[in-house]
Amino acid sequence: MSKITKSPVLYIVLLVVGVWVAVNLFLTNAYQSIRTEEGLELIKSDSLVSVRIVDRDQRVDLELATPYKNHGTKVQFNYVSQRATEIVNAVNKAKIKDGFTDEVPAPSVWGSIISMLLPIAAIGLFLWFMAGPQAAGGRGIAQFSRMRSRLVSKEMPKVRFTDVAGADEAVEELQEIKDFLSDPDKYRKLGARIPKGVLLFGPPGTGKTLLARAVAGEAGVPFFSISGSDFVEMFVGVGASRVRDLFEQAKQNSPSIIFIDEIDAVGRRRGSGFGGGHDEREQTLNQLLVEMDGFDVKTNIILIAATNRSDVLDSALLRPGRFDRHVAIDAPNLQGRLKILQVHARTKPVSKSVDLEVLARKTPGFTGADLANVLNEAALLTARSNAQIIDDRALDEAVDRVMAGPQRRSRVMTDHEKLVTAYHEAGHALTAAAMRYSDPVTKVTILPRSRALGYTMVMPVQDRYSVTRNELLDKLAYAMGGRAAEELVFHDPTTGASNDIEKATSIARKMVTEFGLSKDLGAVKFGNAHNETLMGVGQMTARDYSEVTAERIDVQVRALIQNAHDEAWEVISNNRNLLDDLALNLLEKETLNQDEIAEIFKGVRKLPERHVWQSAPNREPSNKPPVKYSAMGPDSEVTAKSPKRTSNRRRLPSARRPRKDSETQE
């Protein structure tokens, strides 16, 4: 039985309500309502026993000697004020056995008392309910401001650092936090001050929350876990009060760790709300800043926070002394992906013939969550086919499902649509194969997936962290390859290239406005992107340039798209036989792998090298090659002996082979 049903206050209120209802029932006579005209006819009849006129309510109560129709012997009717004289005259002339009265009876004493006490009792019940233990989810209004943090207990399943793969630097940073909590004197003897806060930021699915759970499993100290949205409530001041309560709990259990997930819900830059006013979220943020500044160095409390949007956080929250360390957790590289796949494959019956390194090479850009989803999808597909072992076929299909969505077997295309789709995808693949700086084509299919009628997959050979101008131009040409093939073969393009055009336009605009790869506009960034979102629409961009400059930007973007379209057209025109061959193979097999594509493209005619990039006429590129550099092993050394100039030593090129027009990078 709940506490509310055990309380005597509830029974008292119910008793008062019951008495009030009973008294009203007893005081209310069972009069049946009739129409005014019927009432006047009854007054003129000889069947009246008594009549009572209640002028306050403009009502006449009649008691009859014999029942009237189905209404019994007591009836009543109402009248409008204009007919009051008519009613009185009719009553005066009527033959009434007991006479009539127009005196309004005095209200019942008990009715008045109960009517007065009932609202008082209702207000008292409401106040008791709000202050009682059932308020605020069973914690009472006095405890509503207390923090609902989750304290990780020793009995809960623990995640260890060994369960985290692909984020070695982040693990190292957090390992130091764990060591400080277990042996703080080791650092204090050296005069070191442990960071008060660690901010984990990066794209979704990279393992920020998993790292925090690993800290909880390794630290062996109280670990308070809370979400940023838990500070936000409808009552003013609750968020700030919960911040105080959270840190008070942590101090009482020192040494301890506080983990705030999705801190951008409460730590967003101040003044970013509608109208720039001071809202409840800002009060909560101010209290959080005060508490982080008020840390006693001897309390051994460390705050760990995670966010996908570090760019929207308040600068006061990010300064040293609050979040001293900012740990970026990006998508893992090849070795990281391999380790993540190995971790998730431990608990699944993966075939011995499966090479996880090959799978890791097929999934560049995948996060830890994506890779976990790939293995989970492979397990589901294996179970669906009643197999016992996860093989390469299931893993390949799982990668396709994660990248492009599930296969749409119910979507039936006409023969002409299949033919157009085959040439469209063949145009993409052929353009990528003929470009000199494009990634290799690994798969082409005309099987519908999600919203796409087919897709071409290109995968980089290795992880890259910067992109050259030529690589961007090749991406533009690759995106326009499908449209160029449709125009060249069918003379009537379709809407299938809409997504390609969208991507190409985005790349071209960034080249002009962000990357400084326009000779006409130079190395200037245009547009000041505000990271605040407006009603979920996305980022707002403040235009900090004139209409004339905007027109020049549009001209440059259009020129890049037009040039990419021309390059794709040239490639497809020069290799029309290969285009037909690939389209025919796609119509027969529906899906081609990397080896089959390479066999078809053996004799592809490459696009000639582009002219050397020269940002201005007076900036003549040097003919002197860069120094030779390799970081592949201990025997690596700089072999080019040039004069000792620090400028050359500092600007080491990438490990890729030198190219004529790749001197300017993003």
C-alpha positions in Angstrom: 0.0 0.0 0.0 1.4 3.4 -1.0 2.0 6.2 1.6 -0.8 8.3 0.2 -3.4 5.7 1.0 -2.1 5.3 4.5 -2.4 9.0 5.4 -5.4 10.0 7.6 -5.7 13.3 5.7 -7.0 11.5 2.6 -9.8 9.9 4.7 -10.8 13.2 6.3 -11.1 14.9 3.0 -13.2 12.0 1.6 -15.4 12.1 4.7 -16.0 15.9 4.2 -16.8 15.4 0.6 -19.2 12.6 1.4 -21.1 14.6 4.0 -21.4 17.6 1.6 -22.8 15.4 -1.1 -25.3 13.7 1.3 -26.5 17.0 2.8 -27.1 18.4 -0.7 -29.0 15.3 -1.6 -31.2 15.6 1.4 -31.7 19.4 1.0 -32.6 19.0 -2.6 -36.2 18.1 -3.3 -36.8 15.7 -6.1 -38.7 18.3 -8.3 -39.0 17.4 -12.0 -38.6 20.2 -14.5 -41.4 21.0 -17.0 -42.0 23.7 -19.6 -43.3 27.2 -18.5 -46.5 26.8 -20.5 -47.2 23.5 -18.8 -46.6 25.0 -15.4 -49.1 27.8 -16.1 -51.7 25.3 -17.2 -51.2 23.4 -14.0 -51.6 26.6 -11.9 -55.0 27.2 -13.6 -56.1 23.6 -12.8 -57.7 22.4 -9.6 -55.0 19.9 -8.7 -52.6 22.2 -6.8 -51.7 21.4 -3.2 -49.0 24.0 -2.7 -47.0 26.6 -4.7 -43.7 28.2 -3.8 -42.3 31.1 -5.8 -38.5 31.4 -5.6 -37.9 34.8 -7.3 -34.2 34.7 -6.7 -33.9 31.7 -9.0 -36.9 32.7 -11.1 -38.4 29.3 -10.4 -41.9 28.1 -9.3 -42.2 24.8 -7.3 -45.6 23.0 -7.6 -46.9 20.2 -5.5 -49.8 18.4 -7.1 -52.6 16.2 -5.7 -52.2 13.7 -8.6 -49.1 12.8 -10.6 -48.5 14.9 -13.8 -47.7 12.6 -16.7 -44.4 10.8 -15.8 -43.1 13.6 -13.6 -44.7 12.7 -10.3 -46.4 15.0 -7.9 -43.6 17.5 -7.6 -42.7 19.7 -10.6 -41.0 23.0 -11.2 -40.5 25.4 -14.0 -38.5 28.5 -14.7 -39.6 31.9 -16.0 -38.1 35.0 -17.4 -38.3 38.3 -15.5 -40.8 39.8 -18.0 -43.4 37.1 -17.1 -43.1 37.5 -13.3 -46.3 39.6 -13.1 -48.2 37.0 -15.2 -47.0 34.2 -12.9 -48.0 36.1 -9.7 -51.5 36.9 -11.1 -52.1 33.3 -12.1 -51.1 32.1 -8.6 -53.4 34.6 -7.0 -56.4 33.4 -9.0 -55.6 29.7 -8.6 -57.3 27.4 -6.1 -54.5 26.1 -3.9 -55.3 23.7 -1.1 -52.4 24.8 1.2 -51.9 28.2 -0.3 -48.7 29.6 -1.7 -45.6 31.3 -0.4 -43.0 33.6 -2.0 -40.6 33.5 0.9 -37.2 32.2 0.1 -36.2 29.6 2.6 -33.1 30.3 4.7 -30.1 28.3 3.6 -29.1 25.2 5.6 -26.5 25.9 8.3 -24.8 22.6 7.6 -24.8 23.3 3.9 -23.2 26.7 4.5 -20.5 25.3 6.8 -19.7 22.5 4.4 -19.6 24.8 1.4 -17.1 26.9 3.3 -15.0 24.1 4.5 -14.8 22.2 1.2 -12.5 24.6 -0.7 -10.4 25.0 2.4 -10.0 21.2 2.6 -9.2 21.0 -1.1 -6.5 23.6 -0.8 -5.1 21.8 2.3 -5.0 18.5 0.4 -3.2 20.1 -2.5 -0.5 21.6 -0.2 -0.1 18.4 1.6 0.2 16.5 -1.7 2.9 18.9 -2.9 4.8 18.7 0.3 4.3 15.0 0.9 6.4 12.1 -0.1 4.4 11.5 -3.3 5.3 14.9 -4.8 7.9 15.2 -7.5 8.0 11.5 -8.4 7.8 10.3 -4.8 10.4 12.7 -3.3 8.4 15.6 -2.1 8.5 19.3 -3.1 11.2 19.9 -0.6 13.4 17.2 -2.3 12.4 18.1 -5.8 15.5 20.1 -6.3 17.7 17.2 -5.3 19.9 15.7 -8.0 18.7 12.4 -9.4 22.2 11.2 -10.2 23.0 7.6 -10.7 25.7 6.3 -8.4 27.5 3.4 -10.1 27.7 0.6 -7.5 30.2 -2.2 -7.2 27.6 -4.8 -8.1 26.8 -3.3 -11.5 28.6 -4.9 -14.6 31.8 -3.0 -15.1 33.4 -1.7 -18.3 37.2 -1.7 -18.3 39.7 0.2 -20.4 40.4 -3.1 -22.2 36.9 -3.0 -23.6 37.6 0.4 -25.2 39.4 0.2 -28.5 40.4 2.8 -31.1 40.8 5.7 -28.7 44.3 5.1 -27.2 45.0 8.8 -26.5 41.8 9.3 -24.7 42.3 6.1 -22.6 45.8 7.4 -21.7 44.3 10.7 -20.5 41.6 9.1 -18.4 44.1 6.5 -17.1 46.0 9.4 -15.6 42.8 10.6 -13.9 42.2 7.1 -12.4 45.8 7.0 -11.2 45.5 10.4 -9.5 42.4 9.3 -7.6 44.0 6.1 -6.4 47.4 7.7 -5.5 47.2 11.5 -5.4 50.4 11.9 -3.4 52.4 10.7 -6.4 51.5 13.8 -8.3 51.4 16.3 -5.4 55.0 15.5 -4.4 56.0 16.7 -7.9 53.9 19.8 -7.6 51.5 18.6 -10.2 47.9 19.7 -10.2 45.5 17.3 -11.6 42.9 18.7 -14.0 39.6 19.6 -12.4 37.6 18.7 -15.5 38.0 16.6 -18.7 35.8 17.3 -21.7 35.3 14.5 -24.1 34.1 15.8 -27.5 33.7 14.3 -30.9 31.1 13.0 -33.4 28.3 10.8 -32.2 29.1 7.1 -31.8 32.9 7.5 -31.2 32.7 6.1 -27.6 32.6 9.1 -25.3 30.0 7.6 -22.9 31.8 4.2 -23.1 35.0 5.8 -22.0 33.2 7.4 -19.0 31.8 4.0 -18.1 35.3 2.5 -18.3 36.5 5.2 -15.9 33.7 4.1 -13.5 34.8 0.5 -13.8 38.5 1.2 -13.3 38.5 4.1 -10.7 37.1 2.2 -7.7 35.6 5.5 -6.4 32.0 6.7 -6.3 31.0 7.6 -9.8 28.0 10.0 -10.2 26.4 9.8 -13.7 23.9 12.4 -14.9 22.6 13.8 -18.1 22.7 17.5 -19.0 18.9 17.4 -19.6 18.3 16.3 -16.0 19.2 19.8 -14.8 16.4 21.3 -16.9 12.9 21.5 -15.2 9.8 23.7 -15.5 10.4 25.2 -12.1 12.7 28.2 -11.8 15.8 27.7 -9.7 15.5 23.9 -9.7 18.5 23.4 -12.1 20.9 25.5 -10.0 19.7 23.8 -6.8 20.4 20.4 -8.4 23.9 21.5 -9.4 24.6 22.4 -5.7 23.1 19.1 -4.5 25.1 17.1 -7.0 28.4 18.6 -6.0 27.5 18.3 -2.3 26.9 14.6 -2.8 30.2 14.3 -4.5 32.1 16.1 -1.7 30.5 13.8 0.9 31.8 10.8 -1.1 35.2 12.2 -1.9 37.3 11.1 -3.8 34.7 10.8 -6.5 34.0 11.4 -10.2 31.1 13.3 -11.7 30.1 12.5 -15.3 27.7 14.8 -17.2 26.6 13.3 -20.5 25.4 15.7 -23.2 26.6 18.8 -21.3 25.6 21.0 -24.2 22.0 20.8 -22.9 23.0 22.9 -19.9 26.4 24.5 -20.9 25.3 26.2 -24.1 26.8 29.7 -24.7 24.9 32.3 -22.7 22.8 34.9 -24.4 22.0 32.4 -27.2 18.3 32.0 -26.2 15.4 33.8 -27.9 15.6 37.5 -27.2 19.0 37.1 -25.5 17.3 37.0 -22.1 18.4 35.4 -18.9 16.7 32.1 -18.7 16.6 29.1 -16.3 19.4 27.3 -18.3 21.7 30.3 -17.8 21.1 30.2 -14.0 22.0 26.5 -14.0 25.2 27.2 -16.0 26.2 30.0 -13.7 25.8 27.7 -10.7 27.9 25.0 -12.5 30.6 27.5 -13.1 30.6 28.6 -9.5 30.8 25.0 -8.2 33.7 24.1 -10.6 35.6 27.2 -9.4 34.9 26.3 -5.8 36.5 22.9 -5.9 38.8 22.4 -3.0 42.0 20.8 -4.4 42.0 18.4 -1.4 38.5 17.1 -2.1 39.6 15.0 -5.1 36.5 15.5 -7.2 37.0 15.3 -11.0 34.3 16.3 -13.5 34.1 14.5 -16.8 31.7 15.7 -19.5 30.8 14.5 -22.9 29.3 16.4 -25.9 28.9 16.2 -29.6 28.8 20.0 -29.9 31.8 21.5 -28.1 31.5 24.5 -30.5 28.3 25.7 -28.7 29.7 25.5 -25.2 30.2 28.7 -23.2 33.8 29.9 -23.2 33.8 30.3 -19.4 33.1 26.6 -19.1 36.0 25.7 -21.3 38.7 27.8 -19.8 41.6 26.3 -17.8 40.7 25.8 -14.2 37.3 24.3 -15.1 37.7 21.9 -18.1 41.5 21.9 -18.2 41.7 19.1 -20.7 39.8 18.8 -24.0 40.1 15.3 -25.4 39.0 14.9 -29.0 37.6 11.5 -29.9 37.3 11.2 -33.6 36.4 8.3 -35.9 39.1 5.6 -35.5 41.8 4.9 -38.0 42.5 1.6 -39.7 44.2 0.1 -36.6 41.5 1.5 -34.3 38.8 0.0 -36.5 40.5 -3.4 -36.4 40.7 -3.3 -32.6 37.1 -2.3 -32.3 36.0 -5.1 -34.6 38.1 -7.6 -32.6 36.4 -6.4 -29.4 32.9 -6.9 -30.7 33.8 -10.1 -32.5 34.7 -11.8 -29.1 31.1 -12.6 -28.3 30.0 -13.6 -31.8 30.7 -16.8 -33.8 32.7 -15.3 -36.6 34.1 -17.7 -39.2 37.8 -18.3 -39.1 37.9 -17.4 -42.8 36.8 -13.8 -42.1 39.7 -11.3 -42.2 38.8 -8.5 -39.9 41.6 -6.3 -41.3 40.0 -6.5 -44.7 36.7 -5.5 -43.1 38.4 -2.6 -41.4 39.8 -1.4 -44.7 36.3 -1.5 -46.2 34.9 0.8 -43.5 36.9 4.1 -43.4 35.1 6.8 -41.6 33.0 4.4 -39.5 32.7 5.1 -35.8 32.8 2.6 -33.1 29.0 2.6 -33.0 28.9 2.0 -36.7 31.3 -1.0 -36.5 29.3 -2.5 -33.6 26.2 -2.1 -35.7 27.9 -3.8 -38.7 28.7 -6.9 -36.6 25.2 -6.9 -35.0 23.5 -6.6 -38.4 25.7 -9.5 -39.6 24.6 -11.6 -36.7 20.9 -10.8 -37.4 21.3 -11.7 -41.1 23.0 -15.0 -40.1 20.2 -15.8 -37.7 17.6 -14.9 -40.4 19.2 -17.4 -42.8 19.3 -20.1 -40.0 23.1 -20.3 -40.2 25.4 -20.8 -37.2 28.6 -18.9 -38.3 28.9 -15.3 -39.4 30.8 -15.3 -42.8 32.1 -12.8 -45.2 28.9 -12.6 -47.2 26.9 -11.6 -44.1 29.5 -9.0 -43.2 29.5 -7.5 -46.7 25.7 -7.2 -46.7 25.9 -5.7 -43.2 28.3 -3.0 -44.4 26.0 -2.2 -47.3 23.0 -2.0 -44.9 24.8 0.4 -42.6 26.1 2.6 -45.4 23.1 2.6 -47.8 20.2 1.1 -45.9 18.4 -2.2 -46.4 17.8 -3.6 -49.8 14.4 -2.7 -51.3 13.3 -6.0 -52.8 9.7 -4.8 -53.1 10.8 -1.9 -55.4 10.2 -3.2 -59.0 11.8 -1.1 -61.7 11.0 -1.2 -65.4 13.6 -2.3 -67.9 14.2 1.3 -69.0 14.7 2.4 -65.4 17.2 -0.4 -64.8 19.0 0.6 -68.0 19.2 4.2 -67.0 20.4 3.3 -63.5 23.1 1.0 -64.9 24.5 3.7 -67.1 24.2 6.3 -64.3 26.2 4.1 -61.9 28.6 3.1 -64.6 29.2 6.8 -65.3 30.2 7.4 -61.7 32.5 4.4 -61.6 34.1 5.2 -65.0 34.8 8.8 -64.0 36.4 7.7 -60.7 38.6 5.2 -62.5 39.7 7.8 -65.1 40.6 10.5 -62.6 44.2 10.6 -61.3 43.5 11.5 -57.7 40.2 9.8 -57.0 39.7 6.9 -54.6 39.4 3.4 -56.1 36.0 2.0 -56.9 35.3 -1.0 -54.7 31.6 -1.8 -55.6 28.9 -0.9 -58.0 25.3 -2.1 -57.8 21.9 -1.4 -59.3 20.0 -3.0 -56.4 17.7 -0.4 -54.8 18.6 0.4 -51.2 16.7 2.9 -49.1 15.9 5.8 -51.4 18.6 5.1 -53.9 18.1 3.0 -57.1 21.7 2.0 -57.0 25.1 3.2 -55.7 28.8 3.2 -56.4 31.2 2.7 -53.5 34.6 4.3 -53.5 37.0 3.7 -50.6 40.3 5.5 -49.8 43.3 3.3 -49.7 44.5 4.8 -46.4 43.2 7.2 -43.8 43.7 10.9 -44.7 43.3 14.0 -42.7 43.6 16.6 -45.4 42.4 16.9 -48.9 44.2 18.5 -51.9 42.6 20.7 -54.5 43.0 18.1 -57.2 41.3 15.5 -55.0 38.3 17.9 -54.5 38.1 18.5 -58.2 38.1 14.7 -58.8 35.2 14.4 -56.2 33.3 17.0 -58.2 33.9 15.2 -61.5 32.9 11.9 -59.9 29.7 13.4 -58.6 28.8 14.6 -62.1 29.6 11.4 -63.8 26.2 9.9 -63.5 24.4 13.0 -64.9 27.0 13.1 -67.8 26.4 9.5 -68.7 22.6 10.0 -68.8 23.0 13.0 -71.0 25.5 11.4 -73.4 23.6 8.1 -73.8 19.9 8.9 -73.5 19.9 12.7 -74.3 17.2 13.0 -71.6 18.6 13.2 -68.0 16.5 12.1 -65.0 16.0 13.2 -61.4 18.3 10.5 -60.2 21.3 12.9 -60.0 19.7 15.3 -57.5 21.7 14.0 -54.6 24.9 14.1 -56.6 24.3 17.7 -57.6 23.6 18.6 -54.0 26.9 17.1 -52.8 28.8 18.6 -55.7 27.4 22.1 -55.0 28.3 21.8 -51.3 31.9 20.8 -52.1 32.2 23.6 -54.7 30.8 26.3 -52.3 33.2 25.2 -49.6 36.1 25.4 -52.0 35.2 29.0 -52.7 34.0 30.3 -49.3 36.0 28.2 -46.8 39.1 26.6 -48.4 40.3 29.6 -50.3 40.6 27.7 -53.6 39.3 30.4 -55.9 41.8 32.4 -58.0 39.2 35.2 -58.3 38.4 35.6 -54.6 41.6 34.4 -53.1 42.3 32.8 -49.7 39.5 34.5 -47.9 36.7 32.9 -45.8 33.3 34.2 -46.5 30.4 33.9 -44.1 30.4 33.7 -40.4 28.6 30.5 -39.3 26.9 30.8 -35.9 26.7 27.5 -34.3 23.4 28.2 -32.5 20.4 26.4 -33.9 17.1 28.1 -34.4 14.1 25.9 -33.6 16.0 22.8 -34.8 16.4 24.2 -38.4 20.2 24.1 -38.2 23.1 26.6 -38.2 22.5 30.2 -39.0 25.0 31.9 -41.2 25.6 35.6 -41.0 26.6 37.1 -44.3 29.6 39.3 -43.9 30.1 40.2 -47.5 28.4 42.4 -50.1 25.9 41.5 -52.8 28.6 42.0 -55.4 30.8 39.4 -53.6 27.9 37.0 -53.2 27.4 37.2 -57.0 31.1 36.5 -57.6 30.9 33.5 -55.2 27.9 32.1 -57.2 29.9 32.6 -60.4 32.9 30.7 -59.1 30.7 27.9 -57.7 28.9 27.6 -61.0 32.3 27.5 -62.9 33.6 24.7 -60.7 30.4 22.6 -61.3 30.6 23.3 -65.0 34.2 22.4 -65.2 33.5 19.1 -63.3 30.7 18.4 -65.7 32.9 18.9 -68.7 35.6 16.6 -67.2 33.1 13.9 -66.6 31.8 14.3 -70.1 35.3 14.0 -71.6 36.0 10.9 -69.6 32.8 9.1 -70.6 33.2 10.2 -74.3 36.7 8.9 -74.4 35.7 5.6 -72.8 32.3 4.9 -74.3 33.0 1.2 -74.9 34.0 0.7 -71.3 30.8 2.5 -70.2 28.7 0.1 -72.3 30.6 -2.9 -71.0 30.2 -2.0 -67.4 26.5 -1.2 -67.8 25.9 -4.5 -69.5 27.7 -6.4 -66.7 25.6 -4.5 -64.2 22.4 -5.5 -65.9 23.5 -9.2 -65.9 25.0 -9.4 -62.4 23.4 -6.4 -60.7 26.4 -6.1 -58.4 30.1 -6.0 -59.3 33.0 -6.2 -56.8 36.4 -4.4 -57.0 38.2 -7.2 -58.9 35.4 -7.4 -61.6 35.4 -3.6 -62.0 39.2 -3.5 -62.3 39.1 -6.2 -65.0 36.7 -4.1 -67.0 38.7 -0.9 -66.6 42.0 -2.3 -67.6 42.2 -0.1 -70.7 40.7 3.0 -69.3 42.0 6.3 -70.7 42.9 8.6 -67.9 42.1 12.3 -67.9 45.2 14.4 -68.6 46.9 16.2 -65.7 45.4 19.5 -64.8 47.4 22.7 -65.1 49.6 23.5 -62.1 47.7 25.5 -59.5 48.8 29.1 -59.4 46.8 31.3 -57.0 48.1 34.5 -58.6 50.1 35.4 -61.8 53.0 36.7 -59.7 53.2 33.5 -57.6 55.3 31.2 -59.8 55.5 27.7 -58.3 59.0 26.4 -57.6 60.5 23.7 -59.7 62.5 22.4 -56.8 61.0 19.1 -55.5 60.3 18.7 -51.8 62.6 16.8 -49.5 62.1 13.1 -49.3 60.5 12.0 -46.1 59.1 8.8 -44.8 58.0 7.9 -41.2 57.6 4.2 -41.9 60.4 2.9 -39.7 63.6 3.6 -37.7 65.7 3.6 -40.9 63.7 6.4 -42.4 65.7 9.6 -42.9 65.5 12.8 -44.8 67.6 12.0 -47.9 67.6 15.4 -49.7 70.5 17.5 -48.5 69.5 21.1 -48.8 70.8 24.2 -47.0 69.8 24.4 -43.3 66.7 26.5 -43.5 64.1 26.0 -40.8 61.3 27.0 -43.1 61.9 23.9 -45.3 62.3 21.6 -42.3 59.0 22.7 -40.8 56.9 22.3 -43.8 57.1 18.6 -44.3 54.8 17.3 -47.1 52.4 14.4 -46.8 53.7 10.9 -47.3 51.9 10.6 -50.7 53.9 11.0 -53.9 54.5 14.6 -55.1 52.1 16.0 -57.6 52.3 18.9 -59.9 49.2 20.7 -58.7 48.8 19.6 -55.1 50.9 22.3 -53.5 47.9 24.1 -52.0 46.0 22.0 -49.6 42.9 22.6 -47.5 
